[in-house]
C-alpha cells in the first residue's frame, strides 16, 4: 500500500497561534514514514512548508504517486502539538485539494481532543487520537477497530476509539533522513544570534508533571526516553550533512535517567544544542554538564514568580523563587541565551514582576512578559473552566480567549487582531 505524508505550507494570518512560524522537522511524519517502510509499504513524504510547495505542486506529485492513504497533520510538527493553531483552516484546505481517491487521515492535537469534530470539519475518513508513529502502517493490514486511537466514519456512522495511541519510544530507531531536505532546512529554533545550520530531534516524549495549562494529556503524556545510541546515530547523520545545531523538542529536557549520558556524548561532537526545560530540574553540576555540551539556548518554564501562582498552575515546584533565580543566573554564565517564561496569573503583582525581570535581565537572563494562556481542549485548565470536552470545545476556548485578552493584550508574537475561529474555518 502507498502512504502520502504531507506537511502543508502553513500560514497563520488571523490566528492566535503563538509558536514559531519557520519550518521545523515534521518528526511525526518522519517516524511514521520509517515505520511504514518497515511494514513493507511505500511512503512519500512531502514537506510543502520547507520546500515552499503550493497545493498544485503537491497535487502533481500525488497524481504521480497514486497514494492509498493521504496523511496530513493538524499542527506544524510535534514541537507545536502542545500549542497548535486552534483553527483547522490549513489542513481543511489541503485535504479538500488533495484528497481525491485516497483514504484521508488526519493526525494531531485536534483529532486527539475532538475526533468527531475533526472528521466533520476536515471531511476526512480517519483521524487518530494520540501518537500515530506506530499506528499508521496498521491501517493497511488490520481492522481499524483493533488499532489504538483509530477513529473513522463510514456508511454506518462515526466510530470513535476509546483508546489513545501511545508510541513505544524504545522501538523508534534512528531516523535515516534519506527522505528529507536536511541541507535546505537552515532554521535554528530559538537562537537569535549568529548563523548556522539547524535541525530538531527528540530524545524523550511526555512529562511526569501535570501542569494545568499544558496541552499534553491526550498525546505525548507519559514520560518515555528513546535509546541513547539510536538518538546519537541521528545526531551523527545530521552532522555528516552539515547540521551544527540541534533543538530538542522534548516537553521537558533533563528529566530522565539517561540525559546525562546523552549530554556527555554530545560534548564530544561538533554540535551545539537548544532545549526547553524547567530550571528546578537542574543544579550547578548538571548545568555545568549542559554548558560543556555547548547548549546555546535554554528556555525555562517558570510560569509564576510566587509559590502561590506556581501551585495554582499545579507546577509541583519544590524550590522557592530565590533558588530559581539563583539557578537561572548560574545557567546564564554558561549558556549564551537563557530565557524564563511567565504566564499571566492572578497571584503575581505586575510591579513585582517588573522588579524580578529587571534583576534577571541585569544578569543577562531574558524574562518574558506574562503571556495569556489558551485553554486548549484536553488540558486540565479547560476541564476546570468548562467541564468535559464537547463538539464546541475549540470555539468555546477561542471565544473565551479572544474576549478576555482583546483588552488585556495579546503576546507580542501574536496577531494583534485575530479573526473568529468560525471565520477562519468558514463554519458559520
VEXDREN-2710 file (C-alpha; in Angstrom, 1 decimal):
% VEXDREN-2710
k/r/px/py/pz
1/UNK/0.0/0.0/0.0
2/UNK/1.1/3.6/-0.6
3/UNK/1.0/6.3/2.0
4/UNK/1.5/10.0/1.2
5/UNK/2.5/12.0/4.2
6/UNK/2.1/15.8/3.6
7/UNK/3.1/18.7/5.8
8/UNK/1.2/21.6/4.4
9/UNK/2.6/25.1/3.7
10/UNK/1.4/26.6/7.0
11/UNK/0.2/30.2/7.1
12/UNK/-1.1/31.8/10.3
13/UNK/-2.8/35.1/9.4
14/UNK/-5.7/35.9/11.7
15/UNK/-4.7/33.1/14.1
16/UNK/-4.0/33.4/17.8
17/UNK/-1.1/30.9/17.2
18/UNK/2.0/32.0/19.2
19/UNK/4.5/29.4/18.0
20/UNK/7.4/29.9/15.7
21/UNK/6.4/30.2/12.0
22/UNK/9.6/28.9/10.5
23/UNK/9.7/25.3/9.0
24/UNK/10.6/22.6/11.5
25/UNK/11.3/18.9/11.0
26/UNK/7.9/17.1/10.9
27/UNK/9.1/14.4/13.2
28/UNK/5.8/12.6/13.5
29/UNK/5.8/12.1/9.7
30/UNK/9.4/11.1/9.6
31/UNK/8.9/8.4/12.2
32/UNK/5.7/7.3/10.6
33/UNK/7.4/7.1/7.2
34/UNK/10.1/4.8/8.5
35/UNK/7.6/2.6/10.3
36/UNK/5.5/2.4/7.1
37/UNK/8.6/1.2/5.2
38/UNK/9.5/-1.3/7.9
39/UNK/6.0/-2.8/7.4
40/UNK/6.7/-3.3/3.7
41/UNK/4.6/-0.4/2.3
42/UNK/5.6/2.7/0.3
43/UNK/5.8/6.1/1.8
44/UNK/6.1/9.5/0.1
45/UNK/6.9/12.4/2.5
46/UNK/6.3/15.9/1.2
47/UNK/7.1/19.0/3.3
48/UNK/5.4/21.8/1.5
49/UNK/6.4/24.4/4.1
50/UNK/10.1/23.6/3.8
51/UNK/10.2/23.3/0.0
52/UNK/7.7/26.2/-0.5
53/UNK/5.4/23.9/-2.5
54/UNK/1.9/25.1/-3.5
55/UNK/-1.1/22.8/-3.3
56/UNK/-0.8/22.4/-7.1
57/UNK/2.8/21.3/-6.8
58/UNK/1.9/18.7/-4.2
59/UNK/-1.2/17.6/-6.2
60/UNK/1.1/16.9/-9.2
61/UNK/3.4/14.7/-7.1
62/UNK/0.4/12.8/-5.6
63/UNK/-1.0/12.2/-9.1
64/UNK/2.2/10.5/-10.0
65/UNK/2.4/8.5/-6.8
66/UNK/-1.3/7.4/-6.6
67/UNK/-1.5/7.0/-2.8
68/UNK/-3.9/4.7/-1.0
69/UNK/-3.7/6.9/2.2
70/UNK/-3.2/10.6/2.5
71/UNK/-2.0/11.7/5.9
72/UNK/-2.0/15.4/7.0
73/UNK/-1.2/16.7/10.5
74/UNK/-3.4/19.4/12.1
75/UNK/-0.3/21.2/13.7
76/UNK/3.0/22.2/12.3
77/UNK/5.3/19.4/13.7
78/UNK/5.3/17.6/17.0
79/UNK/7.0/20.6/18.6
80/UNK/3.8/22.6/18.3
81/UNK/1.2/19.9/19.1
82/UNK/1.0/21.5/22.6
83/UNK/0.2/24.9/21.2
84/UNK/-1.3/24.5/17.7
85/UNK/-3.4/27.0/15.8
86/UNK/-6.9/26.3/17.2
87/UNK/-8.4/26.5/13.7
88/UNK/-8.3/23.8/11.1
89/UNK/-8.2/26.1/8.2
90/UNK/-4.9/24.9/6.6
91/UNK/-5.4/21.1/6.9
92/UNK/-9.0/21.6/5.7
93/UNK/-7.9/23.4/2.6
94/UNK/-5.2/20.8/1.8
95/UNK/-7.5/17.8/2.3
96/UNK/-10.1/19.4/0.0
97/UNK/-7.5/20.0/-2.7
98/UNK/-5.5/16.7/-2.4
99/UNK/-7.9/14.0/-1.2
100/UNK/-9.2/12.6/-4.5
101/UNK/-9.3/8.8/-4.3
102/UNK/-7.1/8.2/-1.2
103/UNK/-8.3/7.5/2.3
104/UNK/-7.9/10.8/4.1
105/UNK/-6.2/10.5/7.5
106/UNK/-5.7/13.4/10.0
107/UNK/-3.3/13.2/12.9
108/UNK/-2.7/15.8/15.6
109/UNK/-4.0/17.6/18.7
110/UNK/-7.4/18.3/17.2
111/UNK/-8.2/14.7/16.3
112/UNK/-6.9/13.7/19.7
113/UNK/-9.2/16.0/21.6
114/UNK/-12.3/16.1/19.4
115/UNK/-12.1/13.3/16.9
116/UNK/-15.7/13.6/15.7
117/UNK/-15.3/17.3/15.1
118/UNK/-12.1/16.7/13.2
119/UNK/-13.8/14.1/11.0
120/UNK/-16.6/16.5/10.2
121/UNK/-14.6/19.7/9.7
122/UNK/-11.8/18.1/7.6
123/UNK/-14.2/15.9/5.7
124/UNK/-11.8/13.1/6.1
125/UNK/-12.2/9.3/6.6
126/UNK/-9.9/8.5/9.5
127/UNK/-8.5/10.5/12.4
128/UNK/-6.1/9.4/15.2
129/UNK/-6.3/10.0/18.9
130/UNK/-2.8/10.1/20.4
131/UNK/0.5/9.5/18.7
132/UNK/0.4/8.0/15.2
133/UNK/4.0/7.0/14.7
134/UNK/3.5/3.2/15.0
135/UNK/-0.3/3.1/14.2
136/UNK/-0.4/4.5/10.7
137/UNK/1.0/1.4/8.9
138/UNK/-1.7/-0.8/10.6
139/UNK/-4.4/0.9/8.5
140/UNK/-3.3/-1.3/5.6
141/UNK/-3.3/-4.6/7.5
142/UNK/-5.5/-4.6/10.5
143/UNK/-9.2/-4.0/11.2
144/UNK/-9.5/-0.3/12.2
145/UNK/-11.4/-1.2/15.3
146/UNK/-8.3/-3.1/16.5
147/UNK/-6.0/-0.1/16.2
148/UNK/-5.4/2.1/19.2
149/UNK/-6.7/5.6/18.8
150/UNK/-8.2/5.0/15.3
151/UNK/-11.5/6.8/14.7
152/UNK/-13.3/6.6/11.3
153/UNK/-16.6/7.2/9.6
154/UNK/-18.4/5.0/7.1
155/UNK/-21.9/4.5/5.9
156/UNK/-22.9/3.2/9.4
157/UNK/-21.7/6.5/11.0
158/UNK/-18.8/7.6/13.1
159/UNK/-16.7/5.1/15.1
160/UNK/-14.7/6.6/18.0
161/UNK/-11.9/4.8/19.7
162/UNK/-11.9/4.9/23.5
163/UNK/-8.1/4.4/23.5
164/UNK/-5.2/6.7/22.8
165/UNK/-2.2/5.6/20.7
166/UNK/1.0/5.7/22.7
167/UNK/4.3/5.1/21.0
168/UNK/6.9/2.7/22.4
169/UNK/9.8/5.1/22.3
170/UNK/12.3/2.3/22.6
171/UNK/11.2/1.0/19.3
172/UNK/11.8/4.2/17.4
173/UNK/15.0/3.5/15.6
174/UNK/17.3/6.2/14.3
175/UNK/15.8/8.3/11.5
176/UNK/17.7/7.9/8.2
177/UNK/16.7/11.4/6.9
178/UNK/17.0/10.0/3.3
179/UNK/13.6/11.4/2.6
180/UNK/14.1/14.8/4.0
181/UNK/15.8/18.0/2.8
182/UNK/18.3/18.3/5.7
183/UNK/20.5/20.7/3.6
184/UNK/17.6/23.0/2.8
185/UNK/16.4/23.3/6.4
186/UNK/18.6/26.0/8.0
187/UNK/16.4/27.4/10.8
188/UNK/17.9/27.3/14.3
189/UNK/15.0/27.2/16.6
190/UNK/15.1/29.7/19.5
191/UNK/18.5/31.1/18.5
192/UNK/18.6/34.8/18.0
193/UNK/22.2/35.5/17.1
194/UNK/24.7/34.3/14.5
195/UNK/24.3/31.9/11.7
196/UNK/24.4/28.1/11.3
197/UNK/22.6/25.0/10.1
198/UNK/19.8/23.8/12.4
199/UNK/17.6/20.7/12.9
200/UNK/15.2/19.4/15.5
201/UNK/15.3/16.0/17.2
202/UNK/13.5/14.2/20.0
203/UNK/15.2/12.3/22.9
204/UNK/12.2/11.9/25.2
205/UNK/8.5/12.3/25.0
206/UNK/6.0/13.3/27.6
207/UNK/6.3/14.8/31.1
208/UNK/5.9/13.4/34.6
209/UNK/4.2/16.6/35.8
210/UNK/0.6/17.7/35.1
211/UNK/0.6/21.5/34.9
212/UNK/-2.9/22.7/34.4
213/UNK/-2.1/24.7/31.3
214/UNK/-0.1/22.1/29.4
215/UNK/-1.7/20.5/26.4
216/UNK/-0.3/17.0/26.6
217/UNK/-2.9/15.0/28.4
218/UNK/-4.2/13.3/25.2
219/UNK/-0.8/12.7/23.5
220/UNK/2.9/12.9/24.5
221/UNK/1.7/12.5/28.1
222/UNK/3.6/9.6/29.8
223/UNK/7.4/10.3/30.1
224/UNK/9.4/7.9/27.9
225/UNK/13.0/8.0/26.7
226/UNK/14.5/6.8/23.5
227/UNK/17.6/4.7/23.3
228/UNK/20.6/7.0/23.6
229/UNK/22.6/5.2/20.8
230/UNK/19.7/5.5/18.4
231/UNK/19.5/9.2/19.1
232/UNK/23.2/9.6/18.7
233/UNK/23.1/7.9/15.4
234/UNK/20.6/10.6/14.2
235/UNK/22.9/13.3/15.5
236/UNK/25.8/11.8/13.6
237/UNK/23.8/11.5/10.4
238/UNK/22.8/15.2/10.7
239/UNK/26.3/16.3/11.4
240/UNK/27.5/14.5/8.3
241/UNK/25.0/16.5/6.3
242/UNK/26.2/19.9/7.6
243/UNK/24.0/20.4/10.7
244/UNK/25.7/22.3/13.6
245/UNK/22.8/23.0/15.9
246/UNK/20.0/20.7/17.2
247/UNK/17.0/21.8/19.1
248/UNK/15.5/19.1/21.3
249/UNK/11.7/19.2/21.1
250/UNK/11.2/17.2/24.3
251/UNK/8.4/18.6/26.5
252/UNK/10.9/18.8/29.4
253/UNK/14.5/18.1/28.5
254/UNK/16.6/16.9/31.5
255/UNK/14.2/14.6/33.4
256/UNK/15.3/11.1/32.5
257/UNK/18.0/8.7/33.7
258/UNK/20.0/8.8/30.5
259/UNK/20.1/12.5/29.7
260/UNK/23.5/12.9/31.4
261/UNK/25.0/10.2/29.2
262/UNK/23.4/12.0/26.1
263/UNK/25.0/15.3/27.1
264/UNK/28.4/13.7/27.7
265/UNK/28.3/12.2/24.2
266/UNK/27.1/15.4/22.6
267/UNK/30.0/17.2/24.2
268/UNK/32.3/15.1/22.1
269/UNK/30.7/16.1/18.8
270/UNK/30.8/19.4/16.8
271/UNK/27.3/20.4/17.6
272/UNK/25.5/22.9/19.7
273/UNK/22.1/22.4/21.2
274/UNK/18.9/24.2/22.4
275/UNK/16.1/23.0/24.6
276/UNK/13.1/23.7/26.7
277/UNK/13.0/22.6/30.4
278/UNK/12.3/23.6/34.0
279/UNK/15.2/25.2/35.8
280/UNK/14.3/23.4/39.0
281/UNK/15.4/20.1/37.4
282/UNK/19.0/21.3/37.3
283/UNK/21.7/22.1/39.8
284/UNK/25.1/23.7/39.4
285/UNK/26.8/20.4/38.5
286/UNK/24.3/19.4/35.8
287/UNK/24.2/23.0/34.4
288/UNK/28.0/22.7/34.0
289/UNK/27.4/19.5/32.1
290/UNK/24.8/21.3/29.9
291/UNK/27.3/24.1/29.2
292/UNK/30.0/21.6/28.3
293/UNK/27.6/20.1/25.8
294/UNK/27.5/23.5/24.1
295/UNK/24.0/24.4/24.9
296/UNK/23.4/27.9/23.5
297/UNK/19.7/28.3/24.1
298/UNK/17.8/27.3/27.2
299/UNK/14.1/28.1/27.6
300/UNK/12.7/27.6/31.1
301/UNK/9.1/27.5/32.2
302/UNK/9.0/29.4/35.5
303/UNK/5.4/30.5/34.9
304/UNK/4.9/32.5/38.1
305/UNK/7.3/34.4/40.5
306/UNK/5.2/33.3/43.5
307/UNK/4.8/29.9/45.1
308/UNK/1.0/30.5/45.2
309/UNK/1.0/31.2/41.4
310/UNK/3.0/28.0/40.7
311/UNK/0.8/26.0/42.9
312/UNK/-2.3/27.3/41.2
313/UNK/-0.9/26.0/37.9
314/UNK/0.0/22.7/39.5
315/UNK/3.7/23.1/38.7
316/UNK/4.8/20.8/41.6
317/UNK/7.9/23.1/42.1
318/UNK/9.8/22.2/45.2
319/UNK/12.1/25.2/45.4
320/UNK/11.4/28.8/46.0
321/UNK/11.8/31.8/43.8
322/UNK/15.2/32.8/45.2
323/UNK/16.6/29.4/44.3
324/UNK/15.0/29.6/40.8
325/UNK/16.6/33.0/40.4
326/UNK/20.0/31.7/41.5
327/UNK/19.9/28.8/39.1
328/UNK/18.8/31.0/36.1
329/UNK/21.7/33.3/36.8
330/UNK/24.2/30.4/37.1
331/UNK/22.9/28.9/33.9
332/UNK/23.4/32.2/32.0
333/UNK/27.1/32.2/33.0
334/UNK/27.5/29.0/30.9
335/UNK/24.8/29.4/28.2
336/UNK/24.5/32.4/25.9
337/UNK/20.7/32.5/25.9
338/UNK/18.7/31.7/29.0
339/UNK/15.0/32.6/28.9
340/UNK/12.4/32.4/31.7
341/UNK/8.8/32.3/30.6
342/UNK/5.9/33.6/32.7
343/UNK/2.2/33.1/32.5
344/UNK/-0.4/35.6/33.4
345/UNK/-1.9/34.6/36.8
346/UNK/-3.9/36.3/39.5
347/UNK/-1.2/35.6/42.1
348/UNK/1.5/37.8/40.7
349/UNK/1.8/41.6/41.1
350/UNK/2.9/43.3/37.9
351/UNK/5.3/45.7/39.8
352/UNK/7.0/42.7/41.5
353/UNK/7.2/41.0/38.1
354/UNK/8.9/44.1/36.6
355/UNK/11.4/44.1/39.5
356/UNK/12.2/40.4/39.0
357/UNK/12.5/40.9/35.3
358/UNK/15.0/43.8/35.8
359/UNK/17.0/41.8/38.3
360/UNK/17.4/38.9/35.9
361/UNK/17.9/41.0/32.8
362/UNK/20.8/42.7/34.6
363/UNK/22.4/39.3/34.8
364/UNK/21.8/38.6/31.1
365/UNK/18.7/36.4/31.6
366/UNK/15.8/37.3/29.3
367/UNK/12.4/37.1/31.0
368/UNK/9.2/37.1/29.0
369/UNK/6.2/39.4/29.8
370/UNK/3.5/37.2/31.3
371/UNK/1.6/35.6/28.4
372/UNK/-2.1/34.8/28.3
373/UNK/-2.7/31.1/28.1
374/UNK/-5.2/29.5/25.6
375/UNK/-7.3/26.8/27.4
376/UNK/-6.7/24.1/24.9
377/UNK/-9.4/21.3/24.9
378/UNK/-7.8/18.4/26.7
379/UNK/-5.9/20.4/29.2
380/UNK/-6.8/20.4/32.9
381/UNK/-7.3/24.1/32.6
382/UNK/-10.1/23.6/30.0
383/UNK/-11.7/20.9/32.2
384/UNK/-11.6/23.3/35.2
385/UNK/-13.1/26.2/33.3
386/UNK/-15.7/24.5/31.0
387/UNK/-16.1/20.9/32.0
388/UNK/-16.0/17.9/29.7
389/UNK/-15.0/18.4/26.0
390/UNK/-17.8/18.6/23.5
391/UNK/-18.2/19.4/19.9
392/UNK/-18.0/23.2/20.6
393/UNK/-14.8/22.9/22.7
394/UNK/-12.5/24.7/20.2
395/UNK/-15.0/27.5/19.6
396/UNK/-15.7/27.9/23.3
397/UNK/-12.0/28.2/24.1
398/UNK/-11.3/30.6/21.3
399/UNK/-14.2/32.8/22.2
400/UNK/-13.1/33.0/25.8
401/UNK/-9.5/33.7/24.9
402/UNK/-10.2/36.5/22.4
403/UNK/-12.9/38.1/24.6
404/UNK/-10.6/38.2/27.7
405/UNK/-7.4/39.2/26.0
406/UNK/-8.7/41.6/23.4
407/UNK/-8.5/44.3/26.1
408/UNK/-5.7/42.9/28.2
409/UNK/-3.5/42.5/25.2
410/UNK/-2.0/39.5/23.3
411/UNK/1.6/38.4/23.4
412/UNK/3.9/40.5/21.2
413/UNK/4.5/37.4/18.9
414/UNK/0.8/37.0/18.1
415/UNK/-1.5/38.6/15.6
416/UNK/-2.9/41.6/17.5
417/UNK/-6.3/41.3/15.7
418/UNK/-7.1/37.6/15.4
419/UNK/-10.2/36.6/13.5
420/UNK/-13.1/34.5/14.9
421/UNK/-12.4/30.8/14.6
422/UNK/-15.7/30.4/12.6
423/UNK/-14.3/32.9/10.0
424/UNK/-11.0/31.1/9.8
425/UNK/-12.7/27.8/9.2
426/UNK/-15.7/29.1/7.3
427/UNK/-18.0/27.3/9.6
428/UNK/-20.7/29.9/10.3
END
